[in-house]
Amino acid sequence: MNKDVLEGKWKQIRGEARSWWGKLTDDDLDRAAGKIDVLAGVLQERYGYSREHAVEEIEKRVTEFEAGLKNKNAPAPGK
């Protein structure tokens, strides 16, 4: 995952992040501000994840988010 994707789409991803990680507060998300290192640290604090697990979790979620956006923008089959 490109760090720029997280930063560039942060406003969209931020809303989803609350559903992905319910323990995160608005202050946590404000502090992360799309920075993968900061968000990983917050996940470590809230969930007790290792650094590696936190980064993997972020990458997985952002990749799924992007795939969902691409599917929404793809033309319907047969059109």
N, CA, C and O atoms as a GROMACS GRO file, in nm:
protein
  316
    1MET      N    1   0.085  -0.119   0.000
    1MET     CA    2   0.000   0.000   0.000
    1MET      C    3   0.089   0.124   0.000
    1MET      O    4   0.192   0.128   0.067
    2ASN      N    5   0.048   0.220  -0.074
    2ASN     CA    6   0.119   0.346  -0.081
    2ASN      C    7   0.071   0.436   0.033
    2ASN      O    8  -0.049   0.456   0.052
    3LYS      N    9   0.164   0.491   0.107
    3LYS     CA   10   0.128   0.582   0.217
    3LYS      C   11   0.048   0.701   0.165
    3LYS      O   12  -0.038   0.754   0.234
    4ASP      N   13   0.077   0.741   0.041
    4ASP     CA   14   0.007   0.855  -0.017
    4ASP      C   15  -0.142   0.826  -0.035
    4ASP      O   16  -0.225   0.917  -0.027
    5VAL      N   17  -0.177   0.700  -0.060
    5VAL     CA   18  -0.318   0.663  -0.075
    5VAL      C   19  -0.392   0.689   0.056
    5VAL      O   20  -0.500   0.748   0.056
    6LEU      N   21  -0.333   0.645   0.166
    6LEU     CA   22  -0.396   0.665   0.296
    6LEU      C   23  -0.412   0.814   0.325
    6LEU      O   24  -0.519   0.858   0.367
    7GLU      N   25  -0.308   0.890   0.302
    7GLU     CA   26  -0.315   1.034   0.328
    7GLU      C   27  -0.413   1.102   0.232
    7GLU      O   28  -0.490   1.189   0.273
    8GLY      N   29  -0.408   1.064   0.105
    8GLY     CA   30  -0.492   1.129   0.005
    8GLY      C   31  -0.640   1.101   0.021
    8GLY      O   32  -0.723   1.186  -0.011
    9LYS      N   33  -0.673   0.984   0.068
    9LYS     CA   34  -0.813   0.945   0.084
    9LYS      C   35  -0.856   0.944   0.231
    9LYS      O   36  -0.958   0.885   0.266
   10TRP      N   37  -0.779   1.009   0.316
   10TRP     CA   38  -0.804   1.002   0.459
   10TRP      C   39  -0.945   1.045   0.497
   10TRP      O   40  -1.008   0.982   0.582
   11LYS      N   41  -0.995   1.150   0.436
   11LYS     CA   42  -1.129   1.197   0.473
   11LYS      C   43  -1.234   1.090   0.447
   11LYS      O   44  -1.327   1.075   0.525
   12GLN      N   45  -1.219   1.016   0.338
   12GLN     CA   46  -1.312   0.907   0.309
   12GLN      C   47  -1.287   0.788   0.401
   12GLN      O   48  -1.381   0.730   0.456
   13ILE      N   49  -1.161   0.754   0.417
   13ILE     CA   50  -1.124   0.637   0.497
   13ILE      C   51  -1.155   0.659   0.645
   13ILE      O   52  -1.190   0.565   0.715
   14ARG      N   53  -1.142   0.782   0.691
   14ARG     CA   54  -1.163   0.815   0.833
   14ARG      C   55  -1.299   0.766   0.882
   14ARG      O   56  -1.308   0.708   0.991
   15GLY      N   57  -1.403   0.789   0.804
   15GLY     CA   58  -1.536   0.744   0.843
   15GLY      C   59  -1.545   0.593   0.853
   15GLY      O   60  -1.610   0.540   0.943
   16GLU      N   61  -1.481   0.525   0.761
   16GLU     CA   62  -1.480   0.379   0.765
   16GLU      C   63  -1.398   0.326   0.882
   16GLU      O   64  -1.430   0.223   0.941
   17ALA      N   65  -1.293   0.397   0.916
   17ALA     CA   66  -1.203   0.351   1.023
   17ALA      C   67  -1.276   0.332   1.155
   17ALA      O   68  -1.242   0.242   1.232
   18ARG      N   69  -1.377   0.415   1.181
   18ARG     CA   70  -1.454   0.399   1.305
   18ARG      C   71  -1.529   0.266   1.306
   18ARG      O   72  -1.542   0.204   1.412
   19SER      N   73  -1.578   0.222   1.190
   19SER     CA   74  -1.647   0.093   1.186
   19SER      C   75  -1.547  -0.023   1.189
   19SER      O   76  -1.577  -0.129   1.243
   20TRP      N   77  -1.429  -0.003   1.130
   20TRP     CA   78  -1.328  -0.108   1.131
   20TRP      C   79  -1.271  -0.129   1.270
   20TRP      O   80  -1.251  -0.242   1.315
   21TRP      N   81  -1.245  -0.019   1.338
   21TRP     CA   82  -1.181  -0.023   1.470
   21TRP      C   83  -1.264   0.061   1.566
   21TRP      O   84  -1.235   0.179   1.588
   22GLY      N   85  -1.365   0.001   1.624
   22GLY     CA   86  -1.460   0.070   1.709
   22GLY      C   87  -1.402   0.134   1.834
   22GLY      O   88  -1.463   0.223   1.892
   23LYS      N   89  -1.285   0.088   1.876
   23LYS     CA   90  -1.224   0.145   1.996
   23LYS      C   91  -1.156   0.279   1.971
   23LYS      O   92  -1.118   0.349   2.065
   24LEU      N   93  -1.142   0.316   1.844
   24LEU     CA   94  -1.076   0.444   1.814
   24LEU      C   95  -1.173   0.559   1.836
   24LEU      O   96  -1.291   0.552   1.800
   25THR      N   97  -1.122   0.664   1.895
   25THR     CA   98  -1.201   0.784   1.921
   25THR      C   99  -1.177   0.885   1.809
   25THR      O  100  -1.086   0.870   1.728
   26ASP      N  101  -1.260   0.988   1.807
   26ASP     CA  102  -1.238   1.097   1.710
   26ASP      C  103  -1.102   1.160   1.732
   26ASP      O  104  -1.034   1.197   1.636
   27ASP      N  105  -1.061   1.172   1.857
   27ASP     CA  106  -0.929   1.229   1.886
   27ASP      C  107  -0.818   1.141   1.828
   27ASP      O  108  -0.719   1.192   1.775
   28ASP      N  109  -0.835   1.008   1.840
   28ASP     CA  110  -0.737   0.916   1.782
   28ASP      C  111  -0.726   0.936   1.631
   28ASP      O  112  -0.616   0.941   1.576
   29LEU      N  113  -0.840   0.948   1.566
   29LEU     CA  114  -0.842   0.964   1.421
   29LEU      C  115  -0.788   1.100   1.380
   29LEU      O  116  -0.721   1.112   1.277
   30ASP      N  117  -0.817   1.203   1.458
   30ASP     CA  118  -0.761   1.336   1.431
   30ASP      C  119  -0.608   1.332   1.443
   30ASP      O  120  -0.536   1.389   1.361
   31ARG      N  121  -0.562   1.262   1.545
   31ARG     CA  122  -0.418   1.251   1.568
   31ARG      C  123  -0.350   1.175   1.453
   31ARG      O  124  -0.241   1.212   1.410
   32ALA      N  125  -0.415   1.070   1.404
   32ALA     CA  126  -0.357   0.990   1.295
   32ALA      C  127  -0.348   1.071   1.166
   32ALA      O  128  -0.247   1.064   1.096
   33ALA      N  129  -0.452   1.145   1.134
   33ALA     CA  130  -0.455   1.236   1.018
   33ALA      C  131  -0.400   1.172   0.891
   33ALA      O  132  -0.334   1.239   0.811
   34GLY      N  133  -0.426   1.042   0.870
   34GLY     CA  134  -0.383   0.975   0.749
   34GLY      C  135  -0.240   0.928   0.747
   34GLY      O  136  -0.192   0.879   0.645
   35LYS      N  137  -0.171   0.941   0.857
   35LYS     CA  138  -0.031   0.898   0.866
   35LYS      C  139  -0.028   0.754   0.916
   35LYS      O  140  -0.074   0.726   1.027
   36ILE      N  141   0.025   0.663   0.834
   36ILE     CA  142   0.024   0.522   0.867
   36ILE      C  143   0.098   0.492   0.997
   36ILE      O  144   0.054   0.409   1.076
   37ASP      N  145   0.211   0.558   1.020
   37ASP     CA  146   0.288   0.532   1.141
   37ASP      C  147   0.211   0.572   1.267
   37ASP      O  148   0.215   0.501   1.368
   38VAL      N  149   0.142   0.684   1.259
   38VAL     CA  150   0.065   0.731   1.375
   38VAL      C  151  -0.056   0.640   1.397
   38VAL      O  152  -0.085   0.602   1.510
   39LEU      N  153  -0.125   0.606   1.289
   39LEU     CA  154  -0.241   0.518   1.300
   39LEU      C  155  -0.200   0.381   1.355
   39LEU      O  156  -0.271   0.324   1.438
   40ALA      N  157  -0.088   0.329   1.310
   40ALA     CA  158  -0.038   0.201   1.363
   40ALA      C  159  -0.012   0.212   1.512
   40ALA      O  160  -0.043   0.119   1.588
   41GLY      N  161   0.045   0.323   1.556
   41GLY     CA  162   0.070   0.343   1.699
   41GLY      C  163  -0.058   0.348   1.779
   41GLY      O  164  -0.065   0.293   1.890
   42VAL      N  165  -0.160   0.412   1.725
   42VAL     CA  166  -0.289   0.420   1.792
   42VAL      C  167  -0.352   0.281   1.803
   42VAL      O  168  -0.406   0.244   1.907
   43LEU      N  169  -0.343   0.203   1.695
   43LEU     CA  170  -0.396   0.066   1.700
   43LEU      C  171  -0.320  -0.019   1.802
   43LEU      O  172  -0.379  -0.104   1.869
   44GLN      N  173  -0.191   0.003   1.813
   44GLN     CA  174  -0.113  -0.068   1.914
   44GLN      C  175  -0.164  -0.034   2.054
   44GLN      O  176  -0.179  -0.122   2.139
   45GLU      N  177  -0.189   0.094   2.078
   45GLU     CA  178  -0.237   0.138   2.209
   45GLU      C  179  -0.374   0.081   2.242
   45GLU      O  180  -0.396   0.027   2.350
   46ARG      N  181  -0.466   0.092   2.147
   46ARG     CA  182  -0.606   0.054   2.173
   46ARG      C  183  -0.630  -0.096   2.170
   46ARG      O  184  -0.712  -0.148   2.246
   47TYR      N  185  -0.558  -0.166   2.083
   47TYR     CA  186  -0.586  -0.308   2.062
   47TYR      C  187  -0.473  -0.400   2.108
   47TYR      O  188  -0.491  -0.522   2.110
   48GLY      N  189  -0.358  -0.345   2.143
   48GLY     CA  190  -0.246  -0.427   2.186
   48GLY      C  191  -0.180  -0.501   2.070
   48GLY      O  192  -0.110  -0.600   2.091
   49TYR      N  193  -0.202  -0.452   1.947
   49TYR     CA  194  -0.140  -0.513   1.830
   49TYR      C  195   0.011  -0.491   1.834
   49TYR      O  196   0.059  -0.393   1.892
   50SER      N  197   0.085  -0.582   1.771
   50SER     CA  198   0.226  -0.556   1.746
   50SER      C  199   0.233  -0.452   1.633
   50SER      O  200   0.134  -0.431   1.562
   51ARG      N  201   0.346  -0.389   1.618
   51ARG     CA  202   0.362  -0.288   1.512
   51ARG      C  203   0.333  -0.351   1.375
   51ARG      O  204   0.262  -0.293   1.292
   52GLU      N  205   0.389  -0.470   1.354
   52GLU     CA  206   0.372  -0.539   1.227
   52GLU      C  207   0.225  -0.571   1.201
   52GLU      O  208   0.175  -0.550   1.091
   53HIS      N  209   0.156  -0.621   1.302
   53HIS     CA  210   0.014  -0.655   1.287
   53HIS      C  211  -0.068  -0.530   1.258
   53HIS      O  212  -0.158  -0.533   1.175
   54ALA      N  213  -0.039  -0.421   1.325
   54ALA     CA  214  -0.112  -0.296   1.304
   54ALA      C  215  -0.096  -0.248   1.159
   54ALA      O  216  -0.194  -0.209   1.096
   55VAL      N  217   0.026  -0.250   1.108
   55VAL     CA  218   0.051  -0.206   0.971
   55VAL      C  219  -0.019  -0.299   0.872
   55VAL      O  220  -0.078  -0.253   0.774
   56GLU      N  221  -0.012  -0.430   0.896
   56GLU     CA  222  -0.080  -0.526   0.809
   56GLU      C  223  -0.231  -0.502   0.808
   56GLU      O  224  -0.295  -0.508   0.703
   57GLU      N  225  -0.287  -0.474   0.925
   57GLU     CA  226  -0.430  -0.448   0.936
   57GLU      C  227  -0.469  -0.323   0.858
   57GLU      O  228  -0.571  -0.323   0.788
   58ILE      N  229  -0.390  -0.218   0.869
   58ILE     CA  230  -0.417  -0.094   0.796
   58ILE      C  231  -0.409  -0.121   0.646
   58ILE      O  232  -0.498  -0.080   0.571
   59GLU      N  233  -0.304  -0.188   0.602
   59GLU     CA  234  -0.288  -0.215   0.460
   59GLU      C  235  -0.404  -0.298   0.406
   59GLU      O  236  -0.454  -0.270   0.297
   60LYS      N  237  -0.446  -0.398   0.480
   60LYS     CA  238  -0.557  -0.482   0.438
   60LYS      C  239  -0.684  -0.400   0.422
   60LYS      O  240  -0.753  -0.411   0.321
   61ARG      N  241  -0.715  -0.318   0.522
   61ARG     CA  242  -0.838  -0.239   0.519
   61ARG      C  243  -0.837  -0.136   0.406
   61ARG      O  244  -0.938  -0.117   0.338
   62VAL      N  245  -0.724  -0.069   0.386
   62VAL     CA  246  -0.715   0.033   0.282
   62VAL      C  247  -0.724  -0.033   0.144
   62VAL      O  248  -0.787   0.022   0.053
   63THR      N  249  -0.662  -0.148   0.127
   63THR     CA  250  -0.670  -0.220   0.001
   63THR      C  251  -0.815  -0.259  -0.029
   63THR      O  252  -0.862  -0.244  -0.142
   64GLU      N  253  -0.886  -0.310   0.073
   64GLU     CA  254  -1.028  -0.346   0.056
   64GLU      C  255  -1.111  -0.222   0.024
   64GLU      O  256  -1.202  -0.227  -0.060
   65PHE      N  257  -1.080  -0.112   0.091
   65PHE     CA  258  -1.152   0.013   0.067
   65PHE      C  259  -1.135   0.058  -0.078
   65PHE      O  260  -1.232   0.093  -0.145
   66GLU      N  261  -1.011   0.056  -0.126
   66GLU     CA  262  -0.983   0.097  -0.263
   66GLU      C  263  -1.051   0.005  -0.364
   66GLU      O  264  -1.104   0.052  -0.464
   67ALA      N  265  -1.051  -0.124  -0.338
   67ALA     CA  266  -1.117  -0.219  -0.427
   67ALA      C  267  -1.266  -0.188  -0.432
   67ALA      O  268  -1.328  -0.197  -0.539
   68GLY      N  269  -1.324  -0.154  -0.320
   68GLY     CA  270  -1.465  -0.118  -0.316
   68GLY      C  271  -1.494   0.007  -0.397
   68GLY      O  272  -1.597   0.015  -0.464
   69LEU      N  273  -1.405   0.104  -0.391
   69LEU     CA  274  -1.423   0.226  -0.472
   69LEU      C  275  -1.415   0.194  -0.620
   69LEU      O  276  -1.494   0.246  -0.699
   70LYS      N  277  -1.321   0.110  -0.658
   70LYS     CA  278  -1.305   0.074  -0.799
   70LYS      C  279  -1.429   0.000  -0.849
   70LYS      O  280  -1.472   0.021  -0.962
   71ASN      N  281  -1.484  -0.087  -0.766
   71ASN     CA  282  -1.603  -0.162  -0.805
   71ASN      C  283  -1.723  -0.070  -0.823
   71ASN      O  284  -1.805  -0.092  -0.912
   72LYS      N  285  -1.734   0.032  -0.740
   72LYS     CA  286  -1.844   0.128  -0.753
   72LYS      C  287  -1.834   0.207  -0.882
   72LYS      O  288  -1.935   0.240  -0.944
   73ASN      N  289  -1.711   0.237  -0.923
   73ASN     CA  290  -1.690   0.320  -1.041
   73ASN      C  291  -1.684   0.240  -1.170
   73ASN      O  292  -1.682   0.298  -1.278
   74ALA      N  293  -1.680   0.107  -1.161
   74ALA     CA  294  -1.671   0.023  -1.281
   74ALA      C  295  -1.807   0.020  -1.350
   74ALA      O  296  -1.911   0.019  -1.283
   75PRO      N  297  -1.807   0.018  -1.481
   75PRO     CA  298  -1.935   0.009  -1.553
   75PRO      C  299  -2.002  -0.126  -1.526
   75PRO      O  300  -1.935  -0.227  -1.503
   76ALA      N  301  -2.130  -0.126  -1.530
   76ALA     CA  302  -2.205  -0.250  -1.510
   76ALA      C  303  -2.175  -0.345  -1.625
   76ALA      O  304  -2.154  -0.300  -1.738
   77PRO      N  305  -2.173  -0.476  -1.598
   77PRO     CA  306  -2.147  -0.573  -1.706
   77PRO      C  307  -2.245  -0.554  -1.821
   77PRO      O  308  -2.364  -0.532  -1.799
   78GLY      N  309  -2.195  -0.564  -1.943
   78GLY     CA  310  -2.279  -0.554  -2.061
   78GLY      C  311  -2.305  -0.412  -2.105
   78GLY      O  312  -2.384  -0.389  -2.197
   79LYS      N  313  -2.241  -0.314  -2.040
   79LYS     CA  314  -2.263  -0.174  -2.078
   79LYS      C  315  -2.136  -0.114  -2.132
   79LYS      O  316  -2.135   0.004  -2.169
   0.00000   0.00000   0.00000
